[in-house]
Amino acid sequence: MPEIVPFIGTRYDCKLMGDLGLVVCPPYDVISPPMQDDLYRRHKHNFVRLVLGKELPTDDEYNNRYERSARYFREWKNEGIFLEDEELSFYLLEQEFVTPWGEKRRRRGFYAAVKLDETTQARICPHEQTFPGPKADRLKLLRATQCNLSPIFVLCPDPKKRILALLTERMNARPVEQFVDTEGVQTRLWILQNPSDIQRLQEGVRDQMLLIADGHHRYETALAYRAEMRQAVGKRHKNMPFDYVMAFVASMEDEGLLILPTHRALSPELGVGVDLNEIMGDLETYFTMEPVELNLEQLEKTAKHLLQQLAARKPKQVRIVMILPNRTAYILTLKSSVKLDELIGLEGLAPSVRGLDLTILHQFIINQIWIGNPEIELDEADVVYSRDPVVILEQIKRRHACVGFLLSPPRPEQVREVADQGLLMPHKSTFFYPKLPSGVVVRDISRHQ
């Protein structure tokens, strides 16, 4: 069963810092170089200096951004910028946000230390591929700082809503911290130290399968670091700090849980020789097609309207927006009579993967109908990926793409089904929104080593 425990958190001294919105930052993997520069200017103690410090021309093996992150952390602790809580705690977090289509939502969860698990009966399941580069980068940072600077994000089935019930009860109190982050998300933090409350949350997680929503590279990095430390100190030591990783745990039943898709646009080269009339005829066999005129002079308004059309789909319905350079879009809704496994050669895929909108887009609409080659594998240069539909519309407007596709978000139960079967989602499948800000709480692994 998953084991979660409270930990001693290290946090900014909010009395000294004032507005914590000035010092927290987005997760490292969404920070672009211009955003990094802006965060550096935002505050001299912005957390970006720890989680994604700048590289300098003079960097070498002993003086580099990883070592600077470690030095900043220790210095900020000594200067009182960071304070340690006195008791073992869970940290409750609430985020209020607006969806890209204008709906207000609220997501709740809590920070805990989760025991690492890589056995054949693992109770912590990934759902996406990982890559060597990010893992090597995060491992260097973990070695240098000996801190979980950012959490992994896990989802916990909560059929009786025991987790949600306790969070709702305790979040009626005044938060210890609240701020608006760089994405405009209203964030609130509570500290939970009551033993009976801690036990209730532990019981809510017990016997459940935790699904990694975000932070796959950080999780595998934690496993690699644990292996190194076990080799150094020996396996006889049980329940060491490196046997755990900081995680944000959210109920899978939380109505505020939102997964956003990554939209696509195909390069102009993939439009050469394409017969649109033929493509439209082929699509009409499988989809109902509702034309929508586009106003490409008001991209944000147009994007919001198209996302609202996607959000209005029925449960388990496949709906995709196709955008053409002739300033027309089509809302493609898969006909209920269509059996994809029989008609379009997806017999080799598990049903949980076969039914994903993204699979249908790539394996059928793009490969078979648009390109006409079921076996083709597109290069990164062939596709523009963006979580922002405005970017896709801009590509079409400037004719930097021959066609664009806006996707419906995967449903949480789809992600859970894929993970439960030990499978992985296709590339760039999920984006859990909003991202968790880095810098709310840190878990210092070195405290007890």
C-alpha positions in Angstrom: 0.0 0.0 0.0 1.2 3.6 -0.6 2.9 5.0 2.5 2.6 8.8 3.1 4.1 10.5 6.1 4.2 14.1 7.3 7.6 16.0 7.1 9.3 19.1 8.5 8.8 21.7 5.8 11.1 24.5 4.9 9.2 27.6 3.8 9.7 31.3 3.0 9.2 33.5 6.1 6.1 35.2 4.8 6.5 38.0 7.4 9.9 38.9 5.9 9.0 38.3 2.3 5.6 39.9 2.2 3.9 38.9 -1.1 4.9 35.3 -1.7 3.7 35.7 -5.3 7.0 37.5 -5.9 9.2 34.7 -4.9 7.5 31.5 -6.0 8.0 30.4 -9.6 6.5 27.9 -12.1 8.0 24.4 -12.3 11.4 24.2 -14.0 10.1 22.4 -17.2 7.8 25.3 -18.2 10.3 28.1 -17.6 11.5 29.6 -20.8 14.7 31.7 -21.0 12.7 35.0 -21.1 10.6 33.8 -18.2 13.7 32.9 -16.3 15.1 36.4 -16.8 11.8 37.9 -15.7 11.8 35.8 -12.5 15.3 36.8 -11.7 14.3 40.5 -12.0 11.1 39.9 -10.0 12.8 39.3 -6.7 16.4 38.7 -5.5 15.1 35.7 -3.6 12.9 34.2 -6.3 12.9 30.4 -6.1 14.0 30.2 -9.7 17.5 30.6 -8.5 17.2 27.3 -6.8 15.0 25.2 -9.1 16.5 26.5 -12.4 19.5 28.7 -11.9 21.3 30.4 -14.8 24.3 28.9 -16.5 27.4 31.1 -16.6 30.3 31.1 -19.0 32.7 30.4 -16.2 30.9 27.3 -14.9 32.9 24.2 -14.3 32.6 20.9 -12.4 32.9 22.7 -9.0 31.2 26.0 -9.7 27.9 25.7 -11.6 24.2 26.3 -11.3 23.6 23.2 -9.2 26.2 24.2 -6.6 24.9 27.7 -6.6 21.4 26.4 -5.9 22.7 24.5 -2.9 24.6 27.5 -1.7 21.6 29.8 -2.0 19.4 27.4 -0.1 21.9 27.1 2.8 22.5 30.9 2.8 18.8 31.8 2.7 18.2 29.4 5.6 21.0 31.0 7.7 19.7 34.5 6.8 16.2 33.6 7.9 14.7 33.9 4.4 13.7 30.2 4.9 12.3 28.9 8.1 11.7 25.3 9.2 8.4 24.3 10.8 8.8 22.9 14.2 6.5 19.8 13.8 5.9 17.1 11.3 3.2 18.4 9.0 1.1 17.8 6.0 0.6 21.0 3.9 -2.8 21.7 2.5 -3.0 23.7 -0.8 -5.9 25.2 -2.6 -5.7 26.8 -6.1 -8.5 28.9 -7.5 -8.3 29.4 -11.2 -10.1 30.1 -14.5 -10.1 27.5 -17.3 -9.1 28.6 -20.8 -12.8 28.6 -21.7 -13.8 30.9 -18.8 -15.0 28.5 -16.1 -14.0 29.1 -12.5 -12.6 26.1 -10.7 -10.9 25.1 -7.4 -8.4 22.3 -6.9 -7.4 21.0 -3.5 -4.7 18.6 -2.2 -1.9 18.3 0.2 1.9 17.9 0.4 3.3 14.7 2.0 6.4 12.6 1.9 5.6 9.4 -0.2 7.7 6.3 0.1 9.4 5.4 -3.2 8.2 2.2 -4.8 9.6 0.4 -7.9 8.5 -3.2 -7.1 6.6 -5.4 -9.6 3.5 -4.6 -7.4 4.2 -0.9 -7.4 1.5 1.3 -6.0 2.8 4.4 -7.6 2.1 4.4 -11.4 3.5 6.5 -14.2 1.5 7.3 -17.3 4.0 9.1 -19.5 7.4 8.5 -21.1 10.5 10.0 -19.6 13.8 11.1 -21.2 17.4 10.9 -20.1 18.3 14.6 -20.4 15.8 16.0 -17.8 16.5 13.1 -15.4 20.3 13.8 -15.5 19.7 17.5 -14.9 17.3 16.9 -12.0 19.7 14.3 -10.4 22.6 16.8 -10.4 20.3 19.3 -8.7 19.2 16.7 -6.1 22.7 15.6 -5.4 23.9 19.2 -4.8 20.9 20.5 -2.8 19.8 17.3 -1.0 16.3 18.8 -1.2 13.0 18.0 -2.8 12.6 21.5 -4.2 9.5 20.7 -6.1 6.9 18.0 -5.5 5.7 15.3 -7.8 1.9 15.5 -8.3 0.0 12.3 -7.7 -3.7 11.4 -7.9 -5.4 9.2 -5.4 -8.7 7.4 -6.0 -11.1 8.7 -3.3 -14.4 6.9 -3.9 -15.8 7.7 -0.5 -14.4 11.3 -0.7 -12.6 10.9 2.6 -9.7 13.0 1.5 -11.9 15.7 0.0 -14.0 15.8 3.2 -11.1 16.4 5.5 -9.6 19.1 3.2 -12.9 20.9 3.0 -13.2 20.9 6.8 -9.7 22.2 7.5 -9.8 24.8 4.7 -12.6 26.6 6.4 -9.9 28.0 8.8 -7.8 31.1 7.9 -4.9 30.0 5.7 -1.3 30.6 6.9 -0.3 31.9 3.5 -2.1 33.1 0.4 -0.8 34.7 -2.8 -1.4 35.0 -6.5 1.2 33.2 -8.6 2.7 34.2 -11.9 -0.2 32.5 -13.8 -2.8 34.5 -11.9 -3.9 31.5 -9.8 -5.1 32.3 -6.3 -3.2 30.0 -4.0 -3.8 29.3 -0.3 -1.8 27.2 2.2 -2.7 25.5 5.5 -0.5 23.5 7.8 -1.9 20.3 9.3 -0.2 18.9 12.4 -3.1 17.2 14.3 -2.3 13.5 14.7 -5.9 12.4 14.1 -6.2 14.5 11.0 -2.9 13.1 9.7 -4.1 9.6 10.3 -7.4 10.3 8.5 -5.4 11.3 5.4 -3.1 8.3 5.6 -6.2 6.1 5.8 -7.7 7.8 2.8 -4.6 6.9 0.8 -4.3 3.4 2.1 -5.0 0.5 -0.3 -5.2 2.9 -3.2 -3.0 3.1 -6.4 -1.3 6.5 -6.7 -1.1 7.8 -10.3 1.7 10.2 -11.2 0.0 13.2 -12.8 3.1 15.4 -13.2 6.7 15.0 -12.2 7.6 11.7 -13.9 11.3 12.8 -14.3 11.5 13.9 -10.7 10.1 10.6 -9.5 12.6 8.6 -11.5 15.3 10.9 -10.3 14.3 10.2 -6.7 14.6 6.5 -7.4 18.1 7.0 -8.9 19.2 9.1 -5.9 17.9 6.5 -3.5 19.9 3.8 -5.3 23.1 5.9 -5.0 22.5 6.6 -1.3 21.7 3.0 -0.5 25.0 2.0 -2.1 26.7 4.6 0.1 25.1 3.8 3.4 24.0 0.2 2.9 20.5 -1.3 2.6 20.4 -2.1 6.3 19.2 1.4 7.0 15.4 1.5 6.7 13.1 4.4 6.1 15.8 6.9 5.5 14.9 10.4 4.1 16.0 9.4 0.6 13.5 6.6 0.7 10.7 9.2 0.3 9.9 11.9 -2.1 7.8 15.0 -1.6 4.4 14.7 -3.4 1.3 16.8 -3.8 -1.6 14.4 -3.4 -5.0 15.2 -4.9 -8.2 13.3 -4.9 -9.2 11.8 -8.2 -12.8 12.8 -7.3 -12.0 16.5 -7.0 -14.3 18.3 -9.4 -11.5 21.0 -9.8 -9.2 18.4 -11.4 -8.4 19.6 -14.9 -6.3 18.0 -17.6 -5.5 20.2 -20.6 -4.4 18.8 -24.0 -1.5 19.8 -26.1 -2.8 21.1 -29.4 -1.1 20.4 -32.8 -0.3 22.2 -36.1 1.3 20.5 -39.1 4.1 22.1 -41.0 3.4 23.5 -44.5 5.4 20.7 -46.1 2.8 18.2 -45.0 0.1 20.1 -47.0 1.9 19.8 -50.3 -0.3 17.8 -52.7 -3.1 17.4 -50.3 -6.6 17.3 -51.9 -8.9 18.9 -49.3 -12.0 17.8 -51.1 -10.9 14.2 -50.8 -10.0 14.6 -47.2 -13.3 16.2 -46.3 -15.1 13.3 -48.0 -13.1 10.7 -46.1 -13.7 12.5 -42.8 -17.5 12.7 -43.3 -17.6 8.9 -43.3 -16.5 8.8 -39.7 -17.3 12.2 -38.2 -20.1 14.6 -38.1 -18.6 17.9 -39.3 -19.8 21.3 -38.1 -18.2 24.2 -39.9 -17.2 27.3 -37.9 -16.1 30.6 -39.5 -13.0 32.0 -37.9 -12.1 35.5 -36.9 -8.3 35.4 -37.0 -8.1 39.1 -36.1 -9.4 38.2 -32.6 -7.4 35.1 -31.8 -8.1 34.9 -28.0 -11.8 35.3 -28.5 -11.8 32.7 -31.3 -9.7 30.3 -29.3 -12.1 30.6 -26.3 -15.1 29.9 -28.5 -13.5 26.8 -30.0 -12.5 25.5 -26.6 -16.1 26.0 -25.4 -17.3 23.8 -28.3 -14.9 21.1 -27.2 -15.9 21.4 -23.6 -19.5 20.9 -24.5 -18.9 17.3 -25.7 -20.9 14.5 -24.2 -19.2 12.0 -21.8 -16.9 9.6 -23.7 -17.5 11.5 -26.9 -14.5 12.1 -29.2 -14.5 15.7 -30.5 -11.6 17.5 -32.3 -11.4 20.9 -34.0 -9.7 21.0 -37.4 -8.5 24.5 -38.5 -7.7 25.2 -42.1 -5.9 28.2 -43.7 -9.1 29.2 -45.6 -10.3 30.7 -42.2 -12.7 27.8 -41.6 -12.7 25.3 -38.8 -14.6 22.1 -38.5 -15.8 20.5 -35.2 -15.3 16.8 -35.9 -17.4 14.5 -33.7 -16.8 10.8 -34.0 -20.0 9.0 -35.0 -21.2 6.6 -32.4 -21.5 3.8 -35.0 -17.8 3.9 -35.8 -15.7 1.0 -34.4 -12.1 2.2 -34.8 -10.5 -1.1 -34.0 -12.2 -2.7 -37.1 -12.1 0.2 -39.5 -8.7 1.9 -39.1 -6.3 -0.8 -38.1 -5.8 0.0 -34.5 -5.9 -3.7 -33.4 -2.4 -3.5 -32.0 -3.3 -0.9 -29.4 -4.9 -1.6 -26.1 -8.5 -0.3 -25.9 -7.6 2.3 -23.2 -5.1 3.9 -25.6 -7.2 3.3 -28.7 -10.0 5.4 -27.4 -7.9 8.5 -26.7 -8.7 11.6 -28.8 -4.9 12.0 -29.4 -4.6 8.4 -30.7 -7.5 8.9 -33.1 -6.0 12.2 -34.3 -2.5 10.8 -35.0 -3.3 7.2 -36.0 -6.3 8.0 -38.1 -6.9 11.7 -39.1 -3.3 12.7 -39.6 -1.6 9.4 -40.7 -4.3 7.7 -42.7 -6.5 10.5 -44.0 -4.3 13.6 -44.2 -1.0 12.0 -45.1 -2.2 8.6 -46.4 0.5 6.5 -44.7 -0.6 4.6 -41.6 3.1 3.7 -40.8 4.5 7.2 -40.9 6.3 8.6 -37.8 6.3 12.4 -37.7 9.5 14.2 -36.7 9.5 17.0 -34.2 10.0 19.5 -37.1 6.8 18.3 -38.7 4.5 19.3 -35.8 4.1 22.5 -33.7 2.9 21.6 -30.2 1.3 24.1 -27.9 -1.0 24.0 -24.9 -2.2 27.5 -26.0 -4.7 27.3 -28.8 -3.9 30.9 -29.7 -0.4 29.7 -30.8 -2.1 27.2 -33.2 -4.4 29.9 -34.6 -1.4 32.2 -35.1 0.4 29.4 -37.0 -2.6 29.1 -39.3 -3.1 32.9 -39.7 0.6 33.3 -40.8 0.4 30.2 -42.9 3.2 28.6 -41.0 1.0 25.5 -40.8 -1.2 23.7 -43.3 -3.7 22.6 -40.7 -4.2 22.9 -37.0 -6.0 20.6 -34.5 -7.4 21.5 -31.1 -8.0 18.6 -28.8 -10.4 17.8 -26.0 -8.7 17.1 -22.7 -8.2 13.5 -21.7 -10.6 12.5 -18.9 -9.0 11.5 -15.6 -10.5 8.0 -15.8 -8.8 7.5 -19.2 -5.4 8.3 -17.7 -6.1 6.0 -14.7 -7.1 3.2 -17.0 -4.0 3.5 -19.1 -1.8 3.5 -16.0 -3.6 0.6 -14.3 -2.8 -1.5 -17.3 0.9 -0.7 -17.1 0.7 1.3 -20.3 1.9 4.8 -21.2 0.0 7.7 -22.8 1.2 8.9 -26.3 3.7 11.8 -26.4 2.5 15.1 -25.1 -0.8 13.8 -23.9 -1.6 15.4 -20.6 -1.1 18.8 -19.0 -2.6 19.0 -15.5 -3.7 22.6 -15.0 -2.8 24.7 -13.2 0.8 23.8 -12.5 1.9 23.7 -8.9 4.1 26.7 -8.0 7.6 25.8 -6.9 8.7 27.4 -3.6 5.6 26.9 -1.5 7.4 24.3 0.7 10.7 22.4 0.5 11.6 19.0 1.9 15.2 19.1 3.1 16.5 15.5 2.9 19.8 16.3 4.6 18.1 17.1 7.9 18.4 13.5 9.2 21.2 12.1 7.1 
